[in-house]
């Protein structure tokens, strides 16, 4: 919701008010109670970011996310298989035995 600046023409009281876009303009001053309140024209507050951060991938489509996950899964076994072959020669032998049985 946007923040609006108001000023009272009777008592010169200035304040900000958080209102919805469709809310009516306030006319009665909260300090002096006279109907001399005026909403000021402002440049706007800009964008207010809250939270840990925003990234370009936050609003990606579901199909893009699924394709990205598939790419990650496709690249992971290559790294794991080369790592498992280096750790033990048993992994390489079982692969060779499987080929000879075909």
Biopython code that builds the backbone (N, CA, C, O; Angstrom):
import numpy as np
from Bio.PDB.StructureBuilder import StructureBuilder

atoms = [
    (1, "UNK", "N", (0.839, -1.176, 0.000)),
    (1, "UNK", "CA", (0.000, 0.000, 0.000)),
    (1, "UNK", "C", (0.889, 1.246, 0.000)),
    (1, "UNK", "O", (1.934, 1.260, 0.651)),
    (2, "UNK", "N", (0.486, 2.275, -0.715)),
    (2, "UNK", "CA", (1.295, 3.490, -0.780)),
    (2, "UNK", "C", (1.154, 4.369, 0.459)),
    (2, "UNK", "O", (0.158, 4.299, 1.180)),
    (3, "UNK", "N", (2.150, 5.182, 0.684)),
    (3, "UNK", "CA", (2.146, 6.150, 1.766)),
    (3, "UNK", "C", (1.878, 7.527, 1.175)),
    (3, "UNK", "O", (2.521, 7.928, 0.205)),
    (4, "UNK", "N", (0.930, 8.247, 1.759)),
    (4, "UNK", "CA", (0.576, 9.585, 1.284)),
    (4, "UNK", "C", (0.958, 10.621, 2.331)),
    (4, "UNK", "O", (0.849, 10.368, 3.531)),
    (5, "UNK", "N", (1.406, 11.792, 1.875)),
    (5, "UNK", "CA", (1.696, 12.916, 2.758)),
    (5, "UNK", "C", (0.471, 13.813, 2.826)),
    (5, "UNK", "O", (-0.158, 14.108, 1.811)),
    (6, "UNK", "N", (0.144, 14.242, 4.042)),
    (6, "UNK", "CA", (-0.983, 15.144, 4.267)),
    (6, "UNK", "C", (-0.493, 16.361, 5.031)),
    (6, "UNK", "O", (0.470, 16.280, 5.793)),
    (7, "UNK", "N", (-1.165, 17.498, 4.823)),
    (7, "UNK", "CA", (-0.908, 18.714, 5.587)),
    (7, "UNK", "C", (-2.250, 19.367, 5.892)),
    (7, "UNK", "O", (-3.158, 19.382, 5.060)),
    (8, "UNK", "N", (-2.354, 19.912, 7.115)),
    (8, "UNK", "CA", (-3.565, 20.618, 7.517)),
    (8, "UNK", "C", (-3.355, 22.104, 7.251)),
    (8, "UNK", "O", (-2.380, 22.690, 7.721)),
    (9, "UNK", "N", (-4.263, 22.708, 6.505)),
    (9, "UNK", "CA", (-4.160, 24.135, 6.195)),
    (9, "UNK", "C", (-4.503, 25.010, 7.404)),
    (9, "UNK", "O", (-4.157, 26.191, 7.414)),
    (10, "UNK", "N", (-5.163, 24.468, 8.407)),
    (10, "UNK", "CA", (-5.528, 25.238, 9.597)),
    (10, "UNK", "C", (-4.388, 25.299, 10.612)),
    (10, "UNK", "O", (-4.048, 26.379, 11.096)),
    (11, "UNK", "N", (-3.794, 24.142, 10.940)),
    (11, "UNK", "CA", (-2.754, 24.109, 11.982)),
    (11, "UNK", "C", (-1.359, 23.774, 11.459)),
    (11, "UNK", "O", (-0.408, 23.725, 12.239)),
    (12, "UNK", "N", (-1.219, 23.542, 10.146)),
    (12, "UNK", "CA", (0.058, 23.223, 9.481)),
    (12, "UNK", "C", (0.662, 21.901, 9.954)),
    (12, "UNK", "O", (1.869, 21.695, 9.832)),
    (13, "UNK", "N", (-0.159, 21.014, 10.489)),
    (13, "UNK", "CA", (0.287, 19.689, 10.923)),
    (13, "UNK", "C", (0.544, 18.832, 9.683)),
    (13, "UNK", "O", (-0.320, 18.709, 8.815)),
    (14, "UNK", "N", (1.743, 18.239, 9.609)),
    (14, "UNK", "CA", (2.119, 17.380, 8.473)),
    (14, "UNK", "C", (2.323, 15.961, 8.984)),
    (14, "UNK", "O", (2.882, 15.747, 10.060)),
    (15, "UNK", "N", (1.859, 14.996, 8.193)),
    (15, "UNK", "CA", (2.042, 13.593, 8.570)),
    (15, "UNK", "C", (1.924, 12.712, 7.334)),
    (15, "UNK", "O", (1.452, 13.141, 6.281)),
    (16, "UNK", "N", (2.365, 11.471, 7.494)),
    (16, "UNK", "CA", (2.249, 10.454, 6.442)),
    (16, "UNK", "C", (1.176, 9.469, 6.854)),
    (16, "UNK", "O", (0.992, 9.179, 8.037)),
    (17, "UNK", "N", (0.462, 8.952, 5.845)),
    (17, "UNK", "CA", (-0.602, 7.996, 6.120)),
    (17, "UNK", "C", (-0.517, 6.854, 5.114)),
    (17, "UNK", "O", (-0.455, 7.080, 3.906)),
    (18, "UNK", "N", (-0.514, 5.639, 5.621)),
    (18, "UNK", "CA", (-0.498, 4.454, 4.773)),
    (18, "UNK", "C", (-1.927, 4.128, 4.380)),
    (18, "UNK", "O", (-2.751, 3.804, 5.235)),
    (19, "UNK", "N", (-2.227, 4.214, 3.082)),
    (19, "UNK", "CA", (-3.578, 3.994, 2.582)),
    (19, "UNK", "C", (-3.543, 3.122, 1.340)),
    (19, "UNK", "O", (-2.543, 3.059, 0.624)),
    (20, "UNK", "N", (-4.658, 2.454, 1.105)),
    (20, "UNK", "CA", (-4.824, 1.730, -0.135)),
    (20, "UNK", "C", (-5.081, 2.705, -1.281)),
    (20, "UNK", "O", (-5.479, 3.847, -1.051)),
    (21, "UNK", "N", (-4.859, 2.267, -2.478)),
    (21, "UNK", "CA", (-5.029, 3.126, -3.647)),
    (21, "UNK", "C", (-6.481, 3.568, -3.788)),
    (21, "UNK", "O", (-6.746, 4.696, -4.201)),
    (22, "UNK", "N", (-7.402, 2.713, -3.457)),
    (22, "UNK", "CA", (-8.816, 3.008, -3.636)),
    (22, "UNK", "C", (-9.462, 3.663, -2.414)),
    (22, "UNK", "O", (-10.653, 3.972, -2.444)),
    (23, "UNK", "N", (-8.699, 3.881, -1.342)),
    (23, "UNK", "CA", (-9.237, 4.552, -0.157)),
    (23, "UNK", "C", (-9.509, 6.017, -0.458)),
    (23, "UNK", "O", (-8.823, 6.630, -1.275)),
    (24, "UNK", "N", (-10.517, 6.573, 0.209)),
    (24, "UNK", "CA", (-10.858, 7.982, -0.016)),
    (24, "UNK", "C", (-9.824, 8.900, 0.643)),
    (24, "UNK", "O", (-9.148, 8.512, 1.596)),
    (25, "UNK", "N", (-9.715, 10.116, 0.119)),
    (25, "UNK", "CA", (-8.804, 11.118, 0.653)),
    (25, "UNK", "C", (-9.344, 11.588, 2.000)),
    (25, "UNK", "O", (-10.534, 11.875, 2.137)),
    (26, "UNK", "N", (-8.458, 11.665, 2.995)),
    (26, "UNK", "CA", (-8.873, 12.111, 4.334)),
    (26, "UNK", "C", (-9.066, 13.622, 4.322)),
    (26, "UNK", "O", (-8.299, 14.345, 3.687)),
    (27, "UNK", "N", (-10.073, 14.091, 5.014)),
    (27, "UNK", "CA", (-10.388, 15.524, 5.045)),
    (27, "UNK", "C", (-10.243, 16.128, 6.445)),
    (27, "UNK", "O", (-9.967, 17.322, 6.566)),
    (28, "UNK", "N", (-10.424, 15.335, 7.499)),
    (28, "UNK", "CA", (-10.421, 15.838, 8.879)),
    (28, "UNK", "C", (-9.035, 15.652, 9.499)),
    (28, "UNK", "O", (-8.487, 14.550, 9.499)),
    (29, "UNK", "N", (-8.480, 16.737, 10.023)),
    (29, "UNK", "CA", (-7.149, 16.708, 10.641)),
    (29, "UNK", "C", (-7.195, 15.927, 11.952)),
    (29, "UNK", "O", (-8.086, 16.158, 12.769)),
    (30, "UNK", "N", (-6.247, 15.001, 12.172)),
    (30, "UNK", "CA", (-6.249, 14.240, 13.427)),
    (30, "UNK", "C", (-5.794, 15.078, 14.626)),
    (30, "UNK", "O", (-6.035, 14.691, 15.770)),
    (31, "UNK", "N", (-5.140, 16.217, 14.383)),
    (31, "UNK", "CA", (-4.645, 17.048, 15.486)),
    (31, "UNK", "C", (-5.666, 18.102, 15.920)),
    (31, "UNK", "O", (-5.991, 18.202, 17.103)),
    (32, "UNK", "N", (-6.176, 18.894, 14.958)),
    (32, "UNK", "CA", (-7.105, 19.981, 15.320)),
    (32, "UNK", "C", (-8.566, 19.657, 15.004)),
    (32, "UNK", "O", (-9.457, 20.413, 15.392)),
    (33, "UNK", "N", (-8.826, 18.564, 14.317)),
    (33, "UNK", "CA", (-10.170, 18.075, 13.978)),
    (33, "UNK", "C", (-10.937, 18.978, 13.008)),
    (33, "UNK", "O", (-12.153, 18.845, 12.866)),
    (34, "UNK", "N", (-10.236, 19.890, 12.348)),
    (34, "UNK", "CA", (-10.892, 20.748, 11.349)),
    (34, "UNK", "C", (-10.828, 20.067, 9.982)),
    (34, "UNK", "O", (-9.881, 19.332, 9.702)),
    (35, "UNK", "N", (-11.816, 20.302, 9.139)),
    (35, "UNK", "CA", (-11.824, 19.673, 7.802)),
    (35, "UNK", "C", (-10.967, 20.429, 6.785)),
    (35, "UNK", "O", (-11.439, 20.775, 5.702)),
    (36, "UNK", "N", (-9.709, 20.682, 7.138)),
    (36, "UNK", "CA", (-8.810, 21.453, 6.287)),
    (36, "UNK", "C", (-7.610, 20.620, 5.819)),
    (36, "UNK", "O", (-6.579, 21.173, 5.438)),
    (37, "UNK", "N", (-7.747, 19.315, 5.849)),
    (37, "UNK", "CA", (-6.650, 18.428, 5.487)),
    (37, "UNK", "C", (-6.508, 18.341, 3.978)),
    (37, "UNK", "O", (-7.502, 18.262, 3.256)),
    (38, "UNK", "N", (-5.275, 18.355, 3.508)),
    (38, "UNK", "CA", (-5.004, 18.315, 2.079)),
    (38, "UNK", "C", (-3.907, 17.283, 1.809)),
    (38, "UNK", "O", (-2.889, 17.252, 2.500)),
    (39, "UNK", "N", (-4.123, 16.446, 0.804)),
    (39, "UNK", "CA", (-3.107, 15.460, 0.429)),
    (39, "UNK", "C", (-2.112, 16.122, -0.512)),
    (39, "UNK", "O", (-2.501, 16.779, -1.477)),
    (40, "UNK", "N", (-0.841, 15.948, -0.231)),
    (40, "UNK", "CA", (0.214, 16.549, -1.028)),
    (40, "UNK", "C", (0.581, 15.645, -2.202)),
    (40, "UNK", "O", (0.468, 14.421, -2.133)),
    (41, "UNK", "N", (1.014, 16.278, -3.260)),
    (41, "UNK", "CA", (1.493, 15.525, -4.419)),
    (41, "UNK", "C", (2.950, 15.171, -4.161)),
    (41, "UNK", "O", (3.770, 16.040, -3.862)),
    (42, "UNK", "N", (3.260, 13.895, -4.278)),
    (42, "UNK", "CA", (4.617, 13.453, -4.014)),
    (42, "UNK", "C", (5.185, 12.672, -5.179)),
    (42, "UNK", "O", (4.472, 12.287, -6.106)),
    (43, "UNK", "N", (6.471, 12.451, -5.110)),
    (43, "UNK", "CA", (7.154, 11.697, -6.159)),
    (43, "UNK", "C", (6.962, 10.198, -5.979)),
    (43, "UNK", "O", (7.298, 9.413, -6.866)),
    (44, "UNK", "N", (6.436, 9.810, -4.859)),
    (44, "UNK", "CA", (6.258, 8.384, -4.593)),
    (44, "UNK", "C", (7.420, 7.854, -3.779)),
    (44, "UNK", "O", (8.497, 8.446, -3.730)),
    (45, "UNK", "N", (7.178, 6.753, -3.162)),
    (45, "UNK", "CA", (8.195, 6.175, -2.294)),
    (45, "UNK", "C", (9.149, 5.243, -3.013)),
    (45, "UNK", "O", (10.129, 4.789, -2.422)),
    (46, "UNK", "N", (8.884, 4.950, -4.266)),
    (46, "UNK", "CA", (9.727, 4.009, -4.974)),
    (46, "UNK", "C", (9.411, 2.584, -4.571)),
    (46, "UNK", "O", (8.311, 2.290, -4.103)),
    (47, "UNK", "N", (10.361, 1.718, -4.750)),
    (47, "UNK", "CA", (10.176, 0.306, -4.434)),
    (47, "UNK", "C", (10.815, 0.036, -3.079)),
    (47, "UNK", "O", (11.947, 0.440, -2.811)),
    (48, "UNK", "N", (10.076, -0.644, -2.248)),
    (48, "UNK", "CA", (10.569, -1.006, -0.927)),
    (48, "UNK", "C", (10.862, -2.498, -0.916)),
    (48, "UNK", "O", (9.951, -3.313, -1.059)),
    (49, "UNK", "N", (12.131, -2.859, -0.746)),
    (49, "UNK", "CA", (12.527, -4.260, -0.726)),
    (49, "UNK", "C", (12.650, -4.726, 0.711)),
    (49, "UNK", "O", (13.325, -4.101, 1.529)),
    (50, "UNK", "N", (11.989, -5.830, 1.003)),
    (50, "UNK", "CA", (12.088, -6.427, 2.329)),
    (50, "UNK", "C", (12.456, -7.891, 2.143)),
    (50, "UNK", "O", (12.069, -8.513, 1.154)),
    (51, "UNK", "N", (13.179, -8.422, 3.064)),
    (51, "UNK", "CA", (13.529, -9.829, 2.984)),
    (51, "UNK", "C", (15.001, -10.020, 2.692)),
    (51, "UNK", "O", (15.778, -9.066, 2.706)),
    (52, "UNK", "N", (15.373, -11.245, 2.430)),
    (52, "UNK", "CA", (16.781, -11.573, 2.248)),
    (52, "UNK", "C", (17.311, -11.190, 0.884)),
    (52, "UNK", "O", (18.525, -11.071, 0.718)),
    (53, "UNK", "N", (16.444, -10.991, -0.105)),
    (53, "UNK", "CA", (16.914, -10.572, -1.415)),
    (53, "UNK", "C", (16.004, -11.045, -2.518)),
    (53, "UNK", "O", (15.156, -11.916, -2.321)),
    (54, "UNK", "N", (16.189, -10.465, -3.668)),
    (54, "UNK", "CA", (15.403, -10.804, -4.827)),
    (54, "UNK", "C", (16.364, -11.139, -5.964)),
    (54, "UNK", "O", (17.376, -10.461, -6.142)),
    (55, "UNK", "N", (16.061, -12.152, -6.711)),
    (55, "UNK", "CA", (16.924, -12.601, -7.779)),
    (55, "UNK", "C", (16.131, -12.731, -9.068)),
    (55, "UNK", "O", (14.904, -12.833, -9.042)),
    (56, "UNK", "N", (16.820, -12.726, -10.180)),
    (56, "UNK", "CA", (16.164, -12.817, -11.482)),
    (56, "UNK", "C", (15.410, -14.135, -11.634)),
    (56, "UNK", "O", (14.449, -14.212, -12.399)),
    (57, "UNK", "N", (15.832, -15.162, -10.920)),
    (57, "UNK", "CA", (15.193, -16.474, -11.052)),
    (57, "UNK", "C", (13.993, -16.650, -10.125)),
    (57, "UNK", "O", (13.371, -17.712, -10.143)),
    (58, "UNK", "N", (13.647, -15.653, -9.319)),
    (58, "UNK", "CA", (12.538, -15.784, -8.374)),
    (58, "UNK", "C", (11.198, -16.026, -9.058)),
    (58, "UNK", "O", (10.352, -16.737, -8.515)),
    (59, "UNK", "N", (10.992, -15.455, -10.224)),
    (59, "UNK", "CA", (9.696, -15.553, -10.877)),
    (59, "UNK", "C", (9.759, -16.344, -12.178)),
    (59, "UNK", "O", (9.031, -16.031, -13.120)),
    (60, "UNK", "N", (10.589, -17.332, -12.249)),
    (60, "UNK", "CA", (10.700, -18.151, -13.449)),
    (60, "UNK", "C", (9.493, -19.057, -13.585)),
    (60, "UNK", "O", (8.837, -19.386, -12.597)),
    (61, "UNK", "N", (9.204, -19.456, -14.808)),
    (61, "UNK", "CA", (8.079, -20.344, -15.059)),
    (61, "UNK", "C", (8.403, -21.747, -14.563)),
    (61, "UNK", "O", (9.568, -22.097, -14.378)),
    (62, "UNK", "N", (7.378, -22.534, -14.353)),
    (62, "UNK", "CA", (7.554, -23.909, -13.873)),
    (62, "UNK", "C", (8.327, -24.757, -14.876)),
    (62, "UNK", "O", (9.139, -25.595, -14.484)),
    (63, "UNK", "N", (8.080, -24.545, -16.172)),
    (63, "UNK", "CA", (8.797, -25.329, -17.185)),
    (63, "UNK", "C", (10.288, -25.014, -17.149)),
    (63, "UNK", "O", (11.109, -25.913, -17.328)),
    (64, "UNK", "N", (10.652, -23.754, -16.921)),
    (64, "UNK", "CA", (12.060, -23.384, -16.821)),
    (64, "UNK", "C", (12.700, -24.043, -15.600)),
    (64, "UNK", "O", (13.816, -24.556, -15.677)),
    (65, "UNK", "N", (11.979, -24.025, -14.465)),
    (65, "UNK", "CA", (12.514, -24.629, -13.244)),
    (65, "UNK", "C", (12.717, -26.127, -13.415)),
    (65, "UNK", "O", (13.717, -26.673, -12.948)),
    (66, "UNK", "N", (11.777, -26.802, -14.083)),
    (66, "UNK", "CA", (11.906, -28.246, -14.314)),
    (66, "UNK", "C", (13.091, -28.550, -15.214)),
    (66, "UNK", "O", (13.826, -29.508, -14.972)),
    (67, "UNK", "N", (13.285, -27.741, -16.256)),
    (67, "UNK", "CA", (14.417, -27.946, -17.168)),
    (67, "UNK", "C", (15.737, -27.700, -16.442)),
    (67, "UNK", "O", (16.709, -28.420, -16.669)),
    (68, "UNK", "N", (15.784, -26.696, -15.577)),
    (68, "UNK", "CA", (16.996, -26.411, -14.813)),
    (68, "UNK", "C", (17.310, -27.553, -13.855)),
    (68, "UNK", "O", (18.472, -27.933, -13.710)),
    (69, "UNK", "N", (16.286, -28.109, -13.196)),
    (69, "UNK", "CA", (16.499, -29.246, -12.303)),
    (69, "UNK", "C", (16.996, -30.466, -13.074)),
    (69, "UNK", "O", (17.862, -31.198, -12.594)),
    (70, "UNK", "N", (16.450, -30.682, -14.263)),
    (70, "UNK", "CA", (16.881, -31.809, -15.089)),
    (70, "UNK", "C", (18.337, -31.641, -15.509)),
    (70, "UNK", "O", (19.092, -32.614, -15.534)),
    (71, "UNK", "N", (18.734, -30.422, -15.835)),
    (71, "UNK", "CA", (20.124, -30.162, -16.190)),
    (71, "UNK", "C", (21.060, -30.416, -15.022)),
    (71, "UNK", "O", (22.148, -30.965, -15.199)),
    (72, "UNK", "N", (20.634, -30.013, -13.816)),
    (72, "UNK", "CA", (21.449, -30.255, -12.629)),
    (72, "UNK", "C", (21.613, -31.745, -12.379)),
    (72, "UNK", "O", (22.713, -32.214, -12.086)),
    (73, "UNK", "N", (20.505, -32.495, -12.495)),
    (73, "UNK", "CA", (20.554, -33.937, -12.261)),
    (73, "UNK", "C", (21.397, -34.640, -13.316)),
    (73, "UNK", "O", (22.085, -35.615, -13.013)),
    (74, "UNK", "N", (21.348, -34.155, -14.547)),
    (74, "UNK", "CA", (22.134, -34.765, -15.619)),
    (74, "UNK", "C", (23.628, -34.536, -15.408)),
    (74, "UNK", "O", (24.436, -35.394, -15.765)),
    (75, "UNK", "N", (24.004, -33.412, -14.844)),
    (75, "UNK", "CA", (25.419, -33.124, -14.632)),
    (75, "UNK", "C", (25.962, -33.771, -13.365)),
    (75, "UNK", "O", (27.164, -34.028, -13.289)),
    (76, "UNK", "N", (25.127, -34.045, -12.372)),
    (76, "UNK", "CA", (25.593, -34.633, -11.118)),
    (76, "UNK", "C", (26.122, -36.057, -11.275)),
    (76, "UNK", "O", (27.190, -36.330, -10.727)),
    (77, "UNK", "N", (25.471, -36.988, -11.972)),
    (77, "UNK", "CA", (26.000, -38.344, -12.063)),
    (77, "UNK", "C", (27.371, -38.417, -12.731)),
    (77, "UNK", "O", (28.176, -39.279, -12.375)),
    (78, "UNK", "N", (27.655, -37.537, -13.686)),
    (78, "UNK", "CA", (28.970, -37.533, -14.315)),
    (78, "UNK", "C", (30.051, -37.247, -13.293)),
    (78, "UNK", "O", (31.097, -37.897, -13.300)),
    (79, "UNK", "N", (29.818, -36.294, -12.423)),
    (79, "UNK", "CA", (30.794, -35.962, -11.390)),
    (79, "UNK", "C", (30.916, -37.092, -10.372)),
    (79, "UNK", "O", (32.018, -37.415, -9.929)),
    (80, "UNK", "N", (29.788, -37.690, -10.001)),
    (80, "UNK", "CA", (29.798, -38.760, -9.012)),
    (80, "UNK", "C", (30.434, -40.025, -9.582)),
    (80, "UNK", "O", (31.168, -40.717, -8.876)),
    (81, "UNK", "N", (30.161, -40.336, -10.854)),
    (81, "UNK", "CA", (30.707, -41.561, -11.421)),
    (81, "UNK", "C", (32.218, -41.470, -11.559)),
    (81, "UNK", "O", (32.912, -42.464, -11.342)),
    (82, "UNK", "N", (32.746, -40.302, -11.916)),
    (82, "UNK", "CA", (34.194, -40.168, -12.010)),
    (82, "UNK", "C", (34.808, -40.225, -10.620)),
    (82, "UNK", "O", (35.915, -40.737, -10.451)),
    (83, "UNK", "N", (34.095, -39.701, -9.618)),
    (83, "UNK", "CA", (34.583, -39.758, -8.246)),
    (83, "UNK", "C", (34.526, -41.167, -7.696)),
    (83, "UNK", "O", (35.437, -41.572, -6.974)),
    (84, "UNK", "N", (33.483, -41.935, -8.013)),
    (84, "UNK", "CA", (33.372, -43.290, -7.482)),
    (84, "UNK", "C", (34.366, -44.221, -8.161)),
    (84, "UNK", "O", (34.824, -45.179, -7.538)),
    (85, "UNK", "N", (34.714, -43.967, -9.419)),
    (85, "UNK", "CA", (35.700, -44.798, -10.117)),
    (85, "UNK", "C", (37.085, -44.592, -9.548)),
    (85, "UNK", "O", (37.890, -45.523, -9.530)),
    (86, "UNK", "N", (37.378, -43.388, -9.081)),
    (86, "UNK", "CA", (38.678, -43.096, -8.509)),
    (86, "UNK", "C", (38.828, -43.688, -7.117)),
    (86, "UNK", "O", (39.931, -44.054, -6.710)),
    (87, "UNK", "N", (37.721, -43.785, -6.385)),
    (87, "UNK", "CA", (37.771, -44.270, -5.012)),
    (87, "UNK", "C", (38.011, -45.772, -4.943)),
    (87, "UNK", "O", (38.760, -46.248, -4.090)),
    (88, "UNK", "N", (37.375, -46.516, -5.842)),
    (88, "UNK", "CA", (37.444, -47.957, -5.741)),
    (88, "UNK", "C", (37.540, -48.561, -7.141)),
    (88, "UNK", "O", (36.850, -48.125, -8.063)),
    (89, "UNK", "N", (38.388, -49.550, -7.287)),
    (89, "UNK", "CA", (38.475, -50.213, -8.590)),
    (89, "UNK", "C", (37.335, -51.211, -8.754)),
    (89, "UNK", "O", (37.101, -51.696, -9.861)),
    (90, "UNK", "N", (36.619, -51.530, -7.671)),
    (90, "UNK", "CA", (35.491, -52.459, -7.731)),
    (90, "UNK", "C", (34.365, -51.905, -8.589)),
    (90, "UNK", "O", (33.673, -52.668, -9.263)),
    (91, "UNK", "N", (34.168, -50.580, -8.574)),
    (91, "UNK", "CA", (33.118, -49.979, -9.375)),
    (91, "UNK", "C", (33.416, -50.152, -10.856)),
    (91, "UNK", "O", (32.497, -50.377, -11.644)),
    (92, "UNK", "N", (34.675, -50.051, -11.248)),
    (92, "UNK", "CA", (35.052, -50.216, -12.644)),
    (92, "UNK", "C", (34.927, -51.661, -13.084)),
    (92, "UNK", "O", (34.565, -51.924, -14.231)),
    (93, "UNK", "N", (35.218, -52.604, -12.198)),
    (93, "UNK", "CA", (35.131, -54.020, -12.546)),
    (93, "UNK", "C", (33.690, -54.439, -12.759)),
    (93, "UNK", "O", (33.391, -55.192, -13.686)),
    (94, "UNK", "N", (32.790, -53.956, -11.903)),
    (94, "UNK", "CA", (31.400, -54.365, -12.070)),
    (94, "UNK", "C", (30.860, -53.844, -13.380)),
    (94, "UNK", "O", (30.052, -54.514, -14.022)),
    (95, "UNK", "N", (31.291, -52.645, -13.799)),
    (95, "UNK", "CA", (30.857, -52.118, -15.087)),
    (95, "UNK", "C", (31.406, -52.965, -16.216)),
    (95, "UNK", "O", (30.706, -53.194, -17.202)),
    (96, "UNK", "N", (32.648, -53.440, -16.102)),
    (96, "UNK", "CA", (33.246, -54.279, -17.137)),
    (96, "UNK", "C", (32.574, -55.637, -17.194)),
    (96, "UNK", "O", (32.367, -56.177, -18.281)),
    (97, "UNK", "N", (32.229, -56.199, -16.046)),
    (97, "UNK", "CA", (31.553, -57.479, -16.021)),
    (97, "UNK", "C", (30.171, -57.384, -16.663)),
    (97, "UNK", "O", (29.728, -58.309, -17.343)),
    (98, "UNK", "N", (29.489, -56.246, -16.439)),
    (98, "UNK", "CA", (28.172, -56.076, -17.020)),
    (98, "UNK", "C", (28.256, -56.030, -18.541)),
    (98, "UNK", "O", (27.348, -56.514, -19.217)),
    (99, "UNK", "N", (29.307, -55.469, -19.088)),
    (99, "UNK", "CA", (29.458, -55.380, -20.529)),
    (99, "UNK", "C", (29.756, -56.740, -21.132)),
    (99, "UNK", "O", (29.283, -57.049, -22.226)),
    (100, "UNK", "N", (30.537, -57.561, -20.431)),
    (100, "UNK", "CA", (30.878, -58.864, -20.977)),
    (100, "UNK", "C", (29.690, -59.797, -20.966)),
    (100, "UNK", "O", (29.643, -60.719, -21.780)),
    (101, "UNK", "N", (28.730, -59.602, -20.084)),
    (101, "UNK", "CA", (27.554, -60.448, -20.012)),
    (101, "UNK", "C", (26.561, -60.140, -21.142)),
    (101, "UNK", "O", (25.705, -60.970, -21.449)),
    (102, "UNK", "N", (26.662, -58.979, -21.751)),
    (102, "UNK", "CA", (25.702, -58.585, -22.767)),
    (102, "UNK", "C", (25.837, -59.357, -24.010)),
    (102, "UNK", "O", (25.088, -59.132, -24.961)),
]
sb = StructureBuilder()
sb.init_structure("model")
sb.init_model(0)
sb.init_chain("A")
sb.init_seg("    ")
for serial, (resi, resn, name, xyz) in enumerate(atoms, 1):
    if name == "N":
        sb.init_residue(resn, " ", resi, " ")
    sb.init_atom(name, np.array(xyz, "f"), 0.0, 1.0, " ", f" {name:<3s}", serial, name[0])
structure = sb.get_structure()
